[in-house]
């Protein structure tokens, strides 16, 4: 009901692998999209005029998932295994440049956990709120190495739009941002009603998995020290750091101005009382 409260009619389109979210928003075919901070800067490098509006997750959920049986508990111990990574991902290039992958055999990531389940000397990229639960339910003992612990920590689940819409309809943008922030806060306060809705719409998602995910997501969205009223916040310093990291791994040019890639104007503290 948060969009309705703002007088908005919103149609939500499916995203996920293969959906041209960045391109559709950049071209104005879709008004808003959800992505990660590195995607925004990579798009700006390609002259796609995206603007980030809020960061639902302050900390990246990206991790490398290995087996407890491998004995690996840190990035320093990451050696002697096969590791499935998606091609072209900025986090994978960061890991490679940082020397983390020098003693592993990198293989293509297929999106399936089947290879992981079949071999205790196999690891893969994952989201901490998703695949670990899936493999635990199938008898595995996953260990998650958070990529953010290495210092590569792009904001995740960012709400973004394009420059033209932001310029022409800032009042609509403000309403969308406010509604989405309220939605996230309501979910973190009580995820059960939303989880039941998700499970009804997508029966493949069981309530136990959704509950596991909600607990993991809570610490990513509201890490220690961040007030609920500030959900979605972003800082200049975090964007500057990410731009510098992407420059160092040669994904964006040093001339790219990160300040054009995001707007902080809609992130006033929310009213959090019932």
Helices and strands as residue ranges (DSSP letters): H 2-5, H 21-26, E 33-35, H 37-45, E 50-57, E 62-67, G 68-70, G 75-77, E 82-85, H 90-97, E 105-108, H 114-118, E 122-127, H 131-137, E 142-146, G 147-150, E 156-162, H 163-168, H 170-189, H 192-201, H 207-221, G 228-230, H 236-248, G 258-261
